[in-house]
Amino acid sequence: MTKAEELQEIQYHLVGLGSFNQFDGKKVAWSLKKNYGLWKRFIFVDCYSSHLSLRDMGEGKWNADTLLIVVKEKFAEKMMAVAKFWKANELVCHKRHLAVGKGEFLIRAWWD
Protein backbone atom coordinates (compact mmCIF):
# COMPACT_ATOMS: atom_id res chain seq x y z
CA MET A 1 0.00 0.00 0.00
CA THR A 2 1.37 3.42 -0.94
CA LYS A 3 1.52 6.32 1.51
CA ALA A 4 -1.25 8.05 -0.46
CA GLU A 5 -3.45 4.96 -0.09
CA GLU A 6 -2.68 4.78 3.64
CA LEU A 7 -3.68 8.42 4.09
CA GLN A 8 -6.93 7.81 2.22
CA GLU A 9 -7.68 4.78 4.43
CA ILE A 10 -7.30 7.01 7.49
CA GLN A 11 -9.83 9.42 5.99
CA TYR A 12 -12.31 6.58 5.32
CA HIS A 13 -11.99 5.63 8.97
CA LEU A 14 -12.49 9.22 10.21
CA VAL A 15 -15.60 9.66 8.06
CA GLY A 16 -16.96 6.33 9.32
CA LEU A 17 -16.58 7.46 12.94
CA GLY A 18 -18.78 10.50 12.40
CA SER A 19 -22.45 10.69 13.19
CA PHE A 20 -24.37 13.87 14.03
CA ASN A 21 -27.56 15.61 12.91
CA GLN A 22 -28.06 14.54 9.25
CA PHE A 23 -24.51 13.21 8.86
CA ASP A 24 -24.25 9.41 8.76
CA GLY A 25 -20.53 8.71 8.57
CA LYS A 26 -20.82 4.99 7.90
CA LYS A 27 -23.20 5.62 5.00
CA VAL A 28 -20.92 8.32 3.51
CA ALA A 29 -17.75 6.19 3.90
CA TRP A 30 -19.50 3.21 2.27
CA SER A 31 -20.73 5.44 -0.56
CA LEU A 32 -17.24 6.81 -1.16
CA LYS A 33 -15.77 3.31 -1.30
CA LYS A 34 -18.52 2.13 -3.65
CA ASN A 35 -17.91 5.07 -5.98
CA TYR A 36 -14.11 4.99 -5.84
CA GLY A 37 -13.69 5.57 -9.58
CA LEU A 38 -15.50 8.92 -9.47
CA TRP A 39 -13.11 10.75 -7.14
CA LYS A 40 -9.35 11.16 -6.78
CA ARG A 41 -8.93 12.01 -3.08
CA PHE A 42 -10.91 13.35 -0.12
CA ILE A 43 -10.41 14.67 3.38
CA PHE A 44 -12.82 15.09 6.30
CA VAL A 45 -12.12 18.25 8.31
CA ASP A 46 -13.60 21.03 10.40
CA CYS A 47 -13.14 23.99 8.08
CA TYR A 48 -14.04 26.61 10.67
CA SER A 49 -12.41 25.63 13.96
CA SER A 50 -9.90 22.79 13.69
CA HIS A 51 -8.84 23.28 17.30
CA LEU A 52 -12.13 21.67 18.34
CA SER A 53 -10.97 18.41 16.75
CA LEU A 54 -7.93 18.46 18.99
CA ARG A 55 -10.07 19.21 22.04
CA ASP A 56 -12.57 16.42 21.33
CA MET A 57 -10.00 13.73 20.55
CA GLY A 58 -9.58 13.25 24.32
CA GLU A 59 -13.21 12.09 24.42
CA GLY A 60 -12.76 9.76 21.44
CA LYS A 61 -14.56 12.09 19.03
CA TRP A 62 -13.45 13.46 15.67
CA ASN A 63 -14.94 16.92 15.32
CA ALA A 64 -15.38 17.51 11.59
CA ASP A 65 -18.21 18.85 9.47
CA THR A 66 -16.82 19.24 5.97
CA LEU A 67 -15.93 16.67 3.34
CA LEU A 68 -13.66 17.96 0.57
CA ILE A 69 -13.49 15.72 -2.51
CA VAL A 70 -11.25 16.19 -5.54
CA VAL A 71 -12.79 14.81 -8.73
CA LYS A 72 -11.85 14.78 -12.37
CA GLU A 73 -13.92 17.34 -14.23
CA LYS A 74 -15.65 14.63 -16.30
CA PHE A 75 -16.95 12.90 -13.12
CA ALA A 76 -18.10 16.00 -11.22
CA GLU A 77 -21.78 15.67 -12.15
CA LYS A 78 -21.92 11.97 -11.27
CA MET A 79 -20.18 12.55 -7.93
CA MET A 80 -22.53 15.42 -7.11
CA ALA A 81 -25.48 13.08 -7.80
CA VAL A 82 -24.00 10.52 -5.37
CA ALA A 83 -23.32 13.19 -2.74
CA LYS A 84 -26.93 14.44 -2.79
CA PHE A 85 -27.92 11.27 -0.92
CA TRP A 86 -25.65 12.21 2.01
CA LYS A 87 -28.10 14.90 3.20
CA ALA A 88 -25.45 17.62 3.53
CA ASN A 89 -26.73 21.05 4.50
CA GLU A 90 -24.58 22.52 1.76
CA LEU A 91 -23.20 20.82 -1.36
CA VAL A 92 -21.09 22.85 -3.78
CA CYS A 93 -18.84 22.06 -6.73
CA HIS A 94 -15.96 24.52 -7.15
CA LYS A 95 -14.43 24.70 -10.59
CA ARG A 96 -11.49 26.79 -9.43
CA HIS A 97 -9.83 26.12 -6.10
CA LEU A 98 -6.32 25.98 -4.68
CA ALA A 99 -6.73 22.29 -3.77
CA VAL A 100 -7.22 21.13 -7.34
CA GLY A 101 -5.10 20.79 -10.44
CA LYS A 102 -5.88 21.19 -14.10
CA GLY A 103 -8.95 19.21 -15.12
CA GLU A 104 -10.07 18.74 -11.49
CA PHE A 105 -12.97 20.16 -9.48
CA LEU A 106 -13.49 20.34 -5.72
CA ILE A 107 -16.76 19.17 -4.20
CA ARG A 108 -17.50 20.46 -0.72
CA ALA A 109 -20.16 18.84 1.45
CA TRP A 110 -20.91 20.55 4.77
CA TRP A 111 -23.16 19.42 7.58
CA ASP A 112 -24.51 21.69 10.30
Backbone bond lengths (Angstrom), bond angles and torsions (degrees), N, CA, C in turn:
res aa  C-N    CA-C-N  psi(-1)  N-CA   C-N-CA  omega(-1)  CA-C   N-CA-C  phi
1 M - - - 1.454 - - 1.531 108.23 -
2 T 1.329 116.13 132.97 1.465 120.24 179.33 1.526 110.06 -77.06
3 K 1.320 116.48 165.62 1.467 120.26 177.27 1.531 110.73 -62.27
4 A 1.327 117.16 -37.64 1.463 121.17 178.08 1.527 110.61 -62.07
5 E 1.331 116.54 -41.55 1.470 120.42 178.27 1.528 110.96 -67.32
6 E 1.322 117.26 -38.45 1.469 121.10 177.25 1.523 110.69 -62.34
7 L 1.327 116.82 -44.26 1.465 120.50 178.71 1.524 111.01 -61.98
8 Q 1.335 116.46 -40.22 1.461 119.25 179.57 1.520 110.99 -67.00
9 E 1.335 118.05 -37.46 1.464 121.65 176.52 1.527 111.22 -60.59
10 I 1.322 116.48 -39.31 1.472 120.51 177.07 1.520 109.59 -61.26
11 Q 1.330 117.22 -41.96 1.462 120.82 179.72 1.525 111.82 -65.84
12 Y 1.342 117.91 -40.24 1.474 120.53 174.04 1.522 109.50 -54.59
13 H 1.316 115.42 -46.39 1.465 120.66 -177.25 1.532 110.87 -63.37
14 L 1.337 117.24 -44.72 1.468 120.69 179.98 1.528 111.43 -62.58
15 V 1.317 116.93 -42.55 1.474 120.37 177.35 1.525 109.30 -61.19
16 G 1.324 116.76 -45.36 1.464 121.50 -178.30 1.516 113.94 -62.48
17 L 1.329 117.21 -25.35 1.472 121.14 178.59 1.521 112.37 -76.27
18 G 1.322 116.89 -20.69 1.460 120.75 -173.75 1.517 114.06 -80.01
19 S 1.317 114.61 142.73 1.452 121.50 174.52 1.528 108.49 -165.44
20 F 1.319 116.52 111.16 1.464 121.65 177.91 1.524 108.39 -161.25
21 N 1.315 116.12 149.81 1.465 122.28 -179.89 1.531 110.39 41.04
22 Q 1.329 118.44 -119.06 1.463 121.92 -178.87 1.529 113.11 -87.89
23 F 1.339 117.14 -5.86 1.462 120.63 -176.32 1.522 111.08 -83.29
24 D 1.329 115.73 121.49 1.459 122.89 176.84 1.528 106.88 -115.99
25 G 1.319 115.91 94.18 1.455 121.98 -173.47 1.515 114.49 -57.96
26 K 1.316 117.12 -40.54 1.468 119.67 -179.83 1.527 110.66 -64.13
27 K 1.319 116.13 -41.15 1.472 121.05 179.11 1.536 110.41 -64.35
28 V 1.333 116.87 -43.58 1.467 120.93 -178.85 1.532 110.22 -67.08
29 A 1.332 117.80 -44.66 1.470 121.24 179.36 1.530 110.20 -60.99
30 W 1.326 116.90 -44.19 1.472 121.20 178.26 1.528 110.14 -60.92
31 S 1.322 116.25 -44.32 1.457 121.55 -179.19 1.530 111.36 -63.06
32 L 1.327 116.95 -40.44 1.461 120.50 177.59 1.531 110.68 -63.70
33 K 1.323 116.47 -44.26 1.465 119.74 179.28 1.529 110.75 -62.95
34 K 1.319 116.14 -43.22 1.468 121.35 -178.93 1.529 111.49 -62.79
35 N 1.330 116.63 -32.91 1.460 121.69 -176.26 1.523 112.34 -107.74
36 Y 1.320 115.75 33.16 1.461 122.47 -176.31 1.529 113.76 -50.40
37 G 1.284 119.62 -38.21 1.457 122.23 -177.51 1.520 115.22 -69.12
38 L 1.342 117.53 -14.21 1.459 120.52 -177.43 1.525 113.64 -86.74
39 W 1.310 118.26 -19.86 1.462 120.68 -176.41 1.529 110.43 -124.76
40 K 1.340 114.78 163.14 1.467 120.23 -179.23 1.529 111.84 -104.31
41 R 1.330 116.74 -40.24 1.466 121.53 178.94 1.529 108.65 -164.53
42 F 1.329 115.60 157.55 1.467 120.09 177.50 1.519 109.69 -149.06
43 I 1.324 114.38 160.98 1.459 121.37 176.94 1.527 107.87 -145.04
44 F 1.320 116.05 144.59 1.462 122.70 -179.24 1.527 107.70 -112.63
45 V 1.325 116.81 114.36 1.462 122.06 -172.22 1.526 111.65 -138.32
46 D 1.315 114.78 171.17 1.461 122.34 168.03 1.522 105.26 -104.65
47 C 1.312 116.97 103.71 1.460 120.98 -174.19 1.528 113.89 -72.31
48 Y 1.310 117.91 -14.06 1.456 119.22 -173.49 1.521 114.25 -108.28
49 S 1.313 118.17 -29.07 1.467 119.28 -178.00 1.525 110.16 -153.18
50 S 1.325 116.82 75.38 1.457 121.10 -175.17 1.524 113.24 -62.88
51 H 1.323 117.51 -19.78 1.466 118.75 178.43 1.525 112.05 -65.46
52 L 1.331 117.34 -22.16 1.463 119.99 177.35 1.521 111.38 -67.22
53 S 1.340 116.46 -32.67 1.469 119.96 176.68 1.517 109.90 -61.77
54 L 1.302 116.54 -42.93 1.459 120.93 179.08 1.527 110.79 -64.34
55 R 1.325 116.55 -42.28 1.466 121.12 178.39 1.523 111.52 -60.97
56 D 1.334 116.80 -45.53 1.462 121.45 -172.59 1.527 114.06 -79.93
57 M 1.325 117.32 -14.76 1.465 119.73 178.94 1.524 111.14 -59.40
58 G 1.325 117.14 -32.24 1.467 121.40 178.85 1.519 112.88 -62.46
59 E 1.331 116.15 -22.73 1.465 121.73 178.54 1.530 111.50 -100.81
60 G 1.336 116.24 9.46 1.460 120.08 179.28 1.508 113.71 76.11
61 K 1.329 117.35 24.45 1.467 121.47 -179.20 1.525 109.85 -115.95
62 W 1.317 116.29 145.89 1.453 121.47 172.76 1.521 106.99 -109.54
63 N 1.313 116.40 108.89 1.451 122.28 -175.94 1.525 109.31 -86.78
64 A 1.314 116.68 99.24 1.459 122.60 178.44 1.522 108.37 -144.97
65 D 1.318 115.29 150.91 1.463 119.69 -178.04 1.520 113.64 -138.01
66 T 1.329 116.57 -0.14 1.453 120.44 -173.09 1.528 111.16 -132.05
67 L 1.313 115.27 128.56 1.456 121.52 176.40 1.524 106.84 -108.45
68 L 1.333 115.74 121.33 1.460 122.06 177.97 1.530 107.66 -108.13
69 I 1.325 116.30 125.21 1.462 121.39 -174.37 1.532 109.32 -127.35
70 V 1.312 116.73 124.21 1.461 121.32 174.94 1.523 107.67 -92.66
71 V 1.334 114.71 127.70 1.467 121.18 179.93 1.528 109.82 -128.71
72 K 1.317 115.28 154.06 1.459 118.43 170.00 1.518 106.99 -69.21
73 E 1.304 115.97 145.15 1.464 121.42 -178.35 1.526 111.87 -50.61
74 K 1.335 117.87 -41.80 1.465 120.92 -175.53 1.527 113.16 -68.59
75 F 1.358 118.10 -15.67 1.464 120.99 179.67 1.529 113.26 -106.68
76 A 1.317 117.27 2.93 1.472 120.69 -175.48 1.528 112.37 -59.36
77 E 1.314 117.60 -46.24 1.474 120.49 -178.89 1.525 111.71 -62.94
78 K 1.325 116.97 -43.90 1.463 120.69 179.93 1.521 110.83 -64.15
79 M 1.336 116.70 -41.29 1.471 119.38 -179.08 1.520 110.57 -69.09
80 M 1.316 117.63 -36.32 1.471 120.68 176.21 1.527 109.89 -62.77
81 A 1.327 117.84 -38.91 1.468 121.47 178.67 1.529 110.20 -63.92
82 V 1.322 117.31 -40.67 1.472 121.33 176.55 1.524 109.99 -63.64
83 A 1.325 116.21 -46.37 1.467 121.82 -175.30 1.529 113.04 -65.41
84 K 1.309 118.25 -24.58 1.471 120.81 179.13 1.525 111.76 -60.53
85 F 1.323 117.40 -27.01 1.460 121.14 179.73 1.526 113.11 -76.66
86 W 1.331 117.63 -7.44 1.465 121.23 -177.76 1.525 112.70 -84.09
87 K 1.327 117.73 -5.70 1.464 123.69 177.78 1.527 113.05 59.74
88 A 1.325 116.74 39.80 1.467 120.75 175.79 1.520 109.24 -70.16
89 N 1.318 116.69 147.41 1.459 120.63 176.82 1.528 110.73 -70.63
90 E 1.317 115.81 -27.95 1.452 120.99 179.11 1.526 108.37 -142.15
91 L 1.317 116.38 132.37 1.461 122.04 179.33 1.520 107.26 -136.72
92 V 1.344 115.68 117.14 1.461 121.13 -173.75 1.520 109.71 -135.14
93 C 1.318 116.20 143.04 1.458 121.73 174.52 1.528 107.63 -112.27
94 H 1.320 116.31 117.19 1.465 122.23 179.94 1.524 109.27 -97.60
95 K 1.310 115.95 125.20 1.457 120.27 179.93 1.523 111.53 -84.38
96 R 1.295 116.76 -24.39 1.467 121.32 177.71 1.513 108.17 -128.48
97 H 1.309 116.15 122.77 1.467 120.54 -178.99 1.522 108.36 -159.91
98 L 1.308 116.69 150.11 1.463 121.47 -179.96 1.523 113.12 -62.05
99 A 1.318 117.73 -25.78 1.471 121.75 -174.69 1.525 113.22 -80.47
100 V 1.321 116.95 -7.29 1.465 118.59 -174.02 1.520 112.22 -118.67
101 G 1.320 114.51 155.35 1.454 121.01 177.19 1.517 111.00 -100.51
102 K 1.296 115.46 -172.38 1.459 121.45 179.75 1.536 109.83 -62.24
103 G 1.317 115.61 132.41 1.458 120.84 179.07 1.518 113.96 79.51
104 E 1.348 116.58 11.56 1.470 121.34 179.82 1.526 110.35 -120.01
105 F 1.326 115.74 150.08 1.461 122.91 173.95 1.534 107.87 -121.16
106 L 1.318 115.77 161.06 1.462 121.46 176.67 1.523 108.84 -115.80
107 I 1.315 116.20 122.85 1.464 121.25 174.58 1.521 107.18 -100.59
108 R 1.336 115.29 131.85 1.457 120.75 179.02 1.527 109.02 -120.73
109 A 1.327 114.77 120.76 1.466 121.27 176.10 1.523 106.84 -112.45
110 W 1.331 116.64 127.02 1.465 121.38 -178.30 1.514 109.74 -127.13
111 W 1.324 115.05 135.58 1.453 121.98 177.73 1.519 108.71 -115.28
112 D 1.320 115.71 139.51 1.458 122.28 178.65 1.507 109.62 -88.39
